[in-house]
């Protein structure tokens, strides 16, 4: 049977039919930033071919800063039958749900109420926090940080069991050696795979239990190298999270820059930093092979009970990843940022009514001189990344 010529004829007829716009099904308001196969001019077969056979695919990734749950935060989330953090994230939920993948730094372990909740200096948070961030759009949490061992192995294993129960991906802390050896890779429906790694500078002097180094990824340069090499073989893109730097410092230290360059030299596409609890400027670094690595040294606090100005301002980094389907080349582009503000009220001497707000929606009554602060934050974040866009347009 001569099937191949028939296929060519049918394809030609399909192209000719589609190239003639039909007033009945053309909608100028139905673009939403994506290719519309009907939005072509007569004879514009190149656009049509690209619609049917795209030359590239694309996803976006969002990343938020520290979830540092002090007792004043979880007490504010208390209900008659447990805890509910969802109202705190409601003002930013649409932003968190926007990217293809959204990740968060879970600074305080969610070991649950059974072992007793606790605050600084040794934190333990309710399981309900995991439910809230998942419902708000978070797909993966990084766990390697200086507070991961605050309540010992029990809290870690409790947290991991709960993450697995609700289907939340995690990395940086693991339940076993076998679990640790599995690089976390998320395969997107669009066809781009992303590997996530997470490491911390230390655990506030608390030693890892003997023979259980899988409980926390520490900054062992050789181990990082091995993990990155593995991740690069398994995924199109590697996103590496470091818990590093000095607390409350608004600029990256030489050690942060050295570790970020180390990642860039290995071909890591994106480096995301946590721990300083304040925002630090972003930049591109060039790796030894000429590759470009996007670096966010610190995303600040996303939700916490800290009360000074810069510790209340955090945000969500968002960027796009494009994969060329011909040569399989992957490119990170279009970095953007949503500055956020942790709002609360003081009632009877207590902090209450915690909410994470987009900074551009904060009123003067909530933050004096808010426009001045917003402009200063934008300038601060983009001083080394002039192309940085801000997600403050409705």
Secondary structure as UniProt FT lines:
FT   HELIX           3..18
FT   TURN            23..25
FT   TURN            28..29
FT   TURN            32..33
FT   TURN            37..38
FT   TURN            42..43
FT   HELIX           45..52
FT   STRAND          56..68
FT   HELIX           71..76
FT   STRAND          78..79
FT   TURN            80..81
FT   STRAND          82..83
FT   HELIX           86..89
FT   HELIX           90..92
FT   HELIX           93..96
FT   TURN            97..98
FT   STRAND          101..105
FT   HELIX           113..115
FT   TURN            120..121
FT   HELIX           128..136
FT   STRAND          140..142
FT   TURN            146..151
FT   HELIX           152..166
FT   STRAND          169..171
FT   HELIX           177..180
FT   STRAND          184..187
FT   TURN            189..190
FT   STRAND          193..200
FT   TURN            204..205
FT   TURN            210..211
FT   HELIX           213..215
FT   HELIX           221..234
FT   STRAND          237..243
FT   TURN            247..248
FT   HELIX           254..265
FT   TURN            266..267
FT   STRAND          270..274
FT   STRAND          282..286
FT   TURN            288..289
FT   STRAND          292..296
FT   STRAND          301..304
FT   HELIX           309..312
FT   STRAND          313..324
FT   TURN            325..327
FT   STRAND          330..347
FT   TURN            348..349
FT   STRAND          350..358
FT   HELIX           359..361
FT   TURN            364..366
FT   TURN            368..369
FT   HELIX           370..382
FT   TURN            383..384
FT   TURN            386..387
FT   STRAND          389..390
//
